[in-house]
């Protein structure tokens, strides 16, 4: 009797079949008993065979990915994290490589990409397969890169050089509010308290709400953008009539930097970096900046101490 199933492994030297102790395996064994007059079944507590993507069928792969999506949703991970995990695990299942070899294939990529591969496969092993992630796979260290920061004059040049009123207001929200790209495009008029000059950033990264000040310059930009119908989204796409596409905002920022003749690589997040750095240079306490940015760990905020010019200028004058 031969089982044509990837769950069974034939031990030729010892002449027996090995399978994990699972309900599905037991059901398959019992289904064959009707064809046999005499059969001897011995159960050995052998070490569990580690999962390998080599013999995974398309149907099994579909079921595993569906289970992964379910586990991600149960933990309320962000859609971006979910897409990254699913994409990375699907690639691994199709590769047929061991987990170690798959992550090693990203050794020429950035450290962040290697870390995503590690986190995705670790999550898959522990929460979908219910197996221990291989202990011999280390987590790649983070890249020690400093953020790109604009000068105050460069930030103002981007704003003054942008003629489109709505685009200018979007850039203002990123710089004067220190908002993330996703926070800016999800901002609603109900989040703005013009009386108290505050902005409530709802369901930000990590599903945490926070409050930031409504800078007078940003208020003026928003008044110029829309002073009448203040309901729903603050920034509505003229193309779709709904929420702005993140790539559109990235293009708006990139073109504004080009008009201002800024040679640095400028992204929407560069304006957030500049917001934090300029506050630090102005004498703001780093713990207040941490709250404004919504950072869970102070160490994340402390990176701006490495790019602030306050101490650099003082040291330069000592020569």
N, C-alpha and C positions, 0 to 999 in steps of 0.2 A: 504494500500500500504506500503510495507516494502522495504527499500533500503538495499541490501546486499553489503554494501561498508564500508570500514574502515573510510571513510571521514565523515560519518554521525553518530551522537550521539542521541539516543532516550532519551528524558526526560519523564520518566514514570509518575512522579507526575503531570506534567503539560500537558502531552499527546501531545507533539510535537517533531519534529525532528530538530536537530541543525546541521548546517554545516558551515564551513568557507565560506566567500563570495569570491568564485573563479570562473573563467570561466569554469573549468572542472566540478565543482559541479552544476553550472547553466545548463550546457549542459545535464547532467544526469537527472536533474529534468524535463527539457522540453522533454526529450526523453520518459518519462513516461506519458505525457499528452494525447497521442493518445489512451491510454487504459482507460481513465477516462471520464465519461460524465460530471461530475461536480467536480471541485477541487478548493479549496481555498488555496492560498499560501500567507503567511504573512512573511515579511522579518523583522527581529529584528536585531538591531545593538548590538549583544551580544559580550562579550569579546572573542577574538580569542583563540581557544583551543591550549594550548602549545603542541609542537610536542612531540610525544612519540614513541619509536621504537617498542612498543609491537605489534601493528597490521600492521607493515610494511610488505608488501608482497615481495617475492624474486624479482619480476619485479620492484617494487618501489625502493627496495634497490639497485638494479643494476643501475637504473636511477640516484639515489642520488649520488652514488659513481662516476658515469660518470661525473656528474655535478661538484663534488668536484675536480676531476682530471682537468677538464677544468678551474676552478677558480684558481687552483694552477699554471697551465701553463700560464694563463694570467698575473700572477704576477711574472713570471720568478723565482719562488723559485727553489732552488737546487733540483736535483733528490732525494737526501737523505731526505730532508725535505718533499718532496712530498710522498715518500714511507712511512715515519713515520706517516704522517697525514692520508693517506689512510688506512694503517694497523690499526691505533687506532680507526678511525671512523667506519670501518667495524666491528671491535670487539664490539664496542658499539651498533651498530644496531642489531647485532646478540644476544647481551646479554639480551635485553629487559628491562634493568635497566634505571632509570632516570640518567641524566647527573651527578648529585651529587653522587648517589650511585656508578656509574661506576668509577668515579675518586677516590672515597673513597676506592674502592676495591684494589687500588694500594698504600694504606697507608703503607704497609710493604715493598714496593719497595723504590728505591732511590728517593730523591727529584727531580732529573732531569727527571725521568720517570713520576712522577706525573705532572710535569710542561709540559711535552710533551702532556700528555693526556688533560690537561687543554687548552693548545694552540690549539690542533687539534680540539677539540669540539667547542671551541670559534670561530675558523675560520669557521667551518661547520655551526654553527648557524647563524653567521653574513653574510656569503657570499653565502651560498647555500640555507638555509631555509629562509634567510632574517628575522630572528627573533632575539630578544635581548637574549644574553646569560644570564642564570639565575644569578641574582645578589648575591645570597647567597652562591656562590661557590668561595672561596678565592684561590689565586695563591700561591702554596707552595713556601717557601723561598729556595734559593739556598744552597747547601751544602758548608760549608766554609772549603773546603779541600785545603791544600797546595800542589803544584806540586812536583812530585819526580824529583830530580836533581842529576846528576852524577858529580863526581869530574872530573877535567881535566884529571887526570891519568886514571880514569875509561873509559872515552870516548876514549882516545888514545889506551887503552888496547883492546877495542872492535875493533878498526880499525886494529891494528897490529896483532890481533889474527884471523882475517878473511883472508883466503888464496884466496878465489874467488875474482878476480879483480873487476868484475862488482858489486858484493855484497858490496865490500869495498867502491866503489865509491858511491853506494846508501846510505850507512851509512854516508859517508862524506858529501853528499848533505843535509842530514837531520840535521847533527850537524854543519858543517861549513857554511851552507846556511840558517839554521833556517827554513827550508821548512816544510810545512805540508806534510803528506803522499800523499794526492791527488796531491799536487803541484809537488812533486818529480817524481811521475810516469807519469805526463803529461808534464814534462820538455822536450823541444826540443833543438836541437843544435842551431837553429835560435834564441833562447832566450839568448844564451851566447855570450857576447861581450868580446872576449879575448883581444882585443886591449885596451879597457877601463877598463877591469877587473870588469865587471858588469854582473848581472843576472837580466833579466826582467821576473818577475813572472806574467804571464798573467791570467786574469779571475780567480783570487784567490777567497777565501771566500768572499761572498758579491758582487761577480762580479767586483772586483776592481783590477786593475793592480798595481804593485809596483816594485821598483828596490832595489836589495840588492847587496852588494859587492861580487865579486868572490874571495874568499880566495885563497891564493897561494897553500895551502895544497889541497884544492878541485880541483884546476886546475891540479895539479900533478896527483891526483887520476883519473881525467877524461882523461888525456893524456895517462895514463897507461891502462885505460879501452878501449879507442878507439882514435887512432890518425890518422886514414885514412878516412873512410866513415862517414862523419859528416853531415848527413841529417836525418830529421825526429826525432823520439823519441830518447832521450839520452839513456834510459834504455829499451831495447827490451827483452821481455820474450823469453828465449830459448825454452820454451815449446809450446807457442801459436804463436810465431813470431810477437806478437803485444804488446799491453800495459801490464804492470805487474799487476797481481791481487793483491789488497791491502793485502789480507791474506798472500800471499807469502812474501811480504816485512815485515809484522809483524813477520813471522816465522824467516826470516833472522836476524832481530834485536834481537829477543828472543834467538836464538842460539848463536849469537855473544856475548851477555851478559853472557850466561852460560859458554862459553869458557873463558871469562875474569874473571870467578868466582865472578860475581856481584850478590849479594843476593837481591838487590832491584827488584821491579817489573818494568821492562824496556819495553817500547813501542816506536814506532817511534816518538810519541809526546814527550817522555822523552828527546830525543835528542834536540828537539826544545826548551824545557824548559831549558835545560842545556846551549844551545847557548845564550839565553837571560840572564840567571843568570851570566854566566861567563863574558859577556860583561859588565854587571852592576858592578860586582866585580872588573873589570879592570878599572872602572872609566868612562864608557860611560854615556852620558846624557840619562836619561830615555825617553825623547821625541824622540831621535834618534832611540832608541830601539823600541819604539812604531811604528815608520815608517817602520823599518826593518821587524817587525812582521806583519804589516798590520792591527794593532788594530784600530778600530774606536774610542774607548773610552780609555783614558789614565788610567782609573781605572782598566781596564783589565790587563794592563802592570804592574801596581803598585804591583800586587801580588808577583812579583819577589823580591821586596824589603824585603819580609818576609822570603825568603829563602837564600838571598845573605849572604855570610860569612863576608863581610867587617866589619860591625859594631859588629857582634858577636865575632870576633877575638879580636877586640879592647876592648870590654867589658870583655872578659875572662882574658885579661892581667891586668885588674884593680884589680883582686883579689890577 
